[in-house]
Amino acid sequence: MIIFRIMDRTPLLSRRNLLAAAGFSLAIPSRICALDSQVKFKARTLDGQDFTTESVQGKVVLVEFWATWCPYCKRDAPAVDAMQEEFQDQGLLVLAVDVAESKKTVTKYLSESPRNCKIVLMNDTNLAAWFAPKTFPHYAVIDRTGHEAGEQKGAGGERSLRHLLSKAGLRADDSGDPGELQSSPRRA
């Protein structure tokens, strides 16, 4: 509310201060994205396959940021691999991006705990820069047109993954534990 002394006198707030106050009161989102912008990415898997925004057009991409030391990532791995198998015919591609670990560490881990999805090291992709994960696991879904359809921060189990995939238009069967979705930790 702006208060003026008397109509013939100078206002308590100058025009400059009023504009400055209005500028500071705006809520600026922490992540500013251009409207209708595609996720521009490139990724090379451990086995040498290259994926780009253009090469996955028409597919839904589930990006999982994980680490070998993360117990929540280990717990969610079977569900992620099951989603890859179940939705593969509907065009799902899962890229599991290991964050900040050496190739030697990851390959040793995978020899003991194999995965069905495509494994990507953080150094071989720009996806970590695009989504900036701070918790693990961190999931992001890119729809068939290359736009971000949703994100999930933290483990949530199969039902939460199905819900996330449904945001990109994949038919999801929510037949899992009815309480699982509500009890998912650190969901955003």
N, C-alpha and C positions, 0 to 999 in steps of 0.2 A: 504494500500500500504506500503510495507516495503522498507526502503531506507538504503542502505549500503554506508559507507564512500568511500572506495576504495577497490577493490577486495582483495588486500593483507592485509588489515587491519581488525580489529575486527568489527563486525557489531554493529550498534547502539542499536539493540534489541538482548538480549540474547535469547537462545532457550527457557529457562524457562519463560521469560516474554512474548514471542510470544505465547506459549501454554496457558498461563494465559489469555492473551487478547482474544484468540480464544474461550476459555471456557466462558468468560463473555459475548461474543457477541451472544451466542446461545439464542434463544428465548425458554424459558421453559414454557410450558402451565400451567395454574393455576390448572388444573385438570388432573392428570396423571392417565390413566387407562390402564391395560394390554389389549393387543389386544385379541379380541374375548372372553372377560370376561362377564359372566352372572351377572345380578343383584341378589346377594344372599340376600334374605330377609325373614323375618318372621313377621307376623302381627296377632293380635287377635282383633276381632271386639268387640263392646260393648255388643253384644248378645252372645259372647263366641265362635264364629267361628274362627278357625285357618287357616291361609293361609301361604304357603311357596313357594319358587321358584319352588320346585318340584310339589306341589299340583296344581299350575296354568299353568303347561306346556300345550301348545296347546291353551291357552287363551291369549287375549290381555288385559293387565292391565293398566288402567288409574289411576294414583295416583294423588289425589288432596290434596295439603297442604292448609289448611284454618283455620280460627279462627272465633269465634262467634261475635267478635267485628268488623270484617272487612266488610265494606260496599261493596267492590268489590266482595268479596266472596259471600255475600248475593245476589248480582245481577247476578252472574254466576251460582248459585245453580240450578235454574230451567233448564238451558241449560245442566248442567252436568247430572242431573236426567233424562232429556229427552234423552241424549246420551245413558245412561244406558238402558233405555227401548227400544230404537230403535235398538241398536246393540247387545242386549243380545243374540239373536239367532245366531249372528256371533261370539259369544264367548267373548264378552267384560265383564270385571269385573271392577267395579269402587271401589277403596278404598279411602275414604275421610279421611285423617289424620288430626285430630285437633291438632294444635301445642300449647303446653304449657298451656293448660287449664285443670281445674279439671273435673273429671267425673260428678260431681254435676252440674257444669256450663254448660257442654255440654248437659247433659240429660234434663236440664231445657229448654235450647234453642231448642232442638229437639222436646220437647213436644209442643212448640209454632210454630215451623217451621220444620215439619217433612221432612226427606230426603228419597229417594228411594234407595240410594247406601249404601254400607257397611261403617259404621263409625268406625274409629280406633283412639285411643288416642296415642299421641306421645310416652308415656311411654310403650305402648304395641307393639312397632314395632322398627325396625332399619332402616326404610325407610328414616327418616329425616337425619340420619347420612350419608346415601348413597348419597342423593341428595342435602343436605345442603341448604334448601330454605332460602332466605333472604328477599323475598318479598312475599306478599300474594294477591291473590291465586298464587300458583306455581303448574304447572302441569308437570307430567312426564309420558311417555308411555313406557311400557315394551312389546316387541313383543312376539309372540307365542313360541319363542325359549328361552325366558328369558333375552334377550339383550335390552338395552336401545335403543329405536327407536327415541326419541325426547323429548324436554322439551320446556315449555313456561313459562316465568316469567311474572306474572301479568295477569289481566283479559283481555279477548279478545272477549268474546261472543261466540255464537254458531258456527259461521263460522270458527273462529280460532280453536275451539275445533275439528271441523270436519277435518280441515287441519292437525292438530296434529295426529288425529287418522288414517288418511290416510297414515302416515309415518310407521305405524305398519301393513298396508295392509288391513285395514277395508275400505269397500266401503263407500265413503263419498259423500254426495250430497251437493254441495256448492250453494244451491239455496237461501242462505241468502242475506242480504243487501250487494251489491257489494262493498261498501266503508268500510264495517266493518273490513275486514282483514287488510287493510292499516292503519286504525286509531287505531289499538289495542295498548294500552299503554304498555310500558316496555317489549316488546317481544324480545326474544333472538334467 
